[in-house]
């Protein structure tokens, strides 16, 4: 009877020890591991950022895009001013030519 009782207790302890439940407080909840890759990357390794990619990143920034828009506005303004100046010069040449034609043209004389 002692063996039967000890065998029964052993089976019960085995079932309790091999339960499917997670042990309480087994893993600390305040895990301080980084969520990103912390491996140091040397500039000649496969994971290093190339100059072209870094340039694309800089070009995609909002400040760079704003500066491009500002440059385009200045260029349009310069082109508009140049066109206005050319039109003004053209009008001046036309008026000068008309004045010269009036001076050269003989006045009709009476017979």
C-alpha positions as CSV (number, residue, x, y, z in Angstrom):
1,X,0.0,0.0,0.0
2,X,2.9,2.4,0.6
3,X,4.2,1.8,-2.9
4,X,0.7,2.3,-4.3
5,X,0.4,5.6,-2.4
6,X,3.9,6.8,-3.4
7,X,3.3,5.8,-7.0
8,X,0.0,7.8,-7.0
9,X,1.8,10.9,-5.5
10,X,4.6,10.6,-8.1
11,X,2.0,10.5,-10.9
12,X,0.2,13.5,-9.5
13,X,3.5,15.5,-9.1
14,X,4.5,14.5,-12.7
15,X,1.2,15.9,-14.1
16,X,1.5,19.0,-12.1
17,X,5.1,19.6,-13.2
18,X,4.3,18.9,-16.9
19,X,1.3,21.2,-17.1
20,X,0.8,23.4,-20.2
21,X,0.4,26.6,-18.3
22,X,3.2,29.3,-18.4
23,X,5.0,29.8,-15.1
24,X,4.0,33.1,-13.4
25,X,6.6,35.9,-13.7
26,X,8.9,33.8,-15.8
27,X,9.9,36.6,-18.2
28,X,10.4,40.2,-17.0
29,X,7.9,42.6,-18.6
30,X,10.3,45.5,-18.7
31,X,12.4,44.3,-21.5
32,X,15.1,46.9,-22.3
33,X,16.2,45.4,-25.6
34,X,16.4,47.7,-28.6
35,X,13.8,47.3,-31.3
36,X,16.2,48.1,-34.0
37,X,19.4,46.5,-35.3
38,X,22.4,47.7,-33.1
39,X,25.1,46.0,-35.1
40,X,27.8,48.4,-36.1
41,X,28.1,48.8,-39.9
42,X,31.4,49.7,-41.4
43,X,31.3,51.9,-44.5
44,X,32.6,49.2,-46.7
45,X,30.2,46.5,-45.6
46,X,27.1,45.3,-47.4
47,X,24.6,47.2,-45.2
48,X,26.3,50.6,-45.4
49,X,24.3,53.5,-46.9
50,X,25.8,54.5,-50.2
51,X,26.3,58.1,-51.2
52,X,23.5,57.9,-53.8
53,X,21.0,56.7,-51.3
54,X,22.0,59.4,-48.8
55,X,21.6,62.0,-51.5
56,X,18.1,60.7,-52.3
57,X,17.2,60.9,-48.6
58,X,18.4,64.5,-48.4
59,X,16.6,65.4,-51.6
60,X,13.4,64.0,-50.4
61,X,13.4,66.2,-47.3
62,X,10.9,69.0,-47.0
63,X,13.4,71.8,-46.7
64,X,15.1,70.7,-49.9
65,X,11.8,70.6,-51.8
66,X,10.9,74.0,-50.5
67,X,14.2,75.5,-51.6
68,X,13.6,74.0,-55.1
69,X,10.2,75.6,-55.3
70,X,11.7,78.9,-54.2
71,X,14.4,78.7,-56.9
72,X,11.8,77.9,-59.5
73,X,9.8,81.0,-58.5
74,X,12.8,83.2,-58.8
75,X,13.7,81.8,-62.2
76,X,10.1,82.4,-63.5
77,X,10.2,86.0,-62.2
78,X,13.6,86.5,-63.9
79,X,12.2,85.1,-67.2
80,X,9.1,87.3,-66.9
81,X,11.2,90.4,-66.3
82,X,13.4,89.6,-69.3
83,X,10.4,89.1,-71.6
84,X,9.0,92.5,-70.4
85,X,12.4,94.2,-71.0
86,X,12.6,92.7,-74.5
87,X,9.0,93.9,-75.3
88,X,9.9,97.3,-74.0
89,X,13.0,97.5,-76.2
90,X,11.0,96.3,-79.2
91,X,8.4,99.0,-78.7
92,X,11.1,101.6,-78.3
93,X,12.7,100.5,-81.5
94,X,9.4,100.6,-83.3
95,X,8.7,104.1,-82.1
96,X,12.2,105.2,-83.1
97,X,11.8,103.7,-86.5
98,X,8.4,105.4,-87.0
99,X,10.0,108.8,-86.0
100,X,12.8,108.2,-88.4
101,X,10.4,107.3,-91.3
102,X,8.4,110.5,-90.6
103,X,11.6,112.6,-90.8
104,X,12.8,111.0,-94.0
105,X,9.4,111.0,-95.8
106,X,8.9,114.1,-97.9
107,X,6.0,116.3,-97.1
108,X,3.5,116.7,-99.9
109,X,3.9,120.0,-101.6
110,X,1.2,122.0,-103.2
111,X,1.4,122.6,-107.1
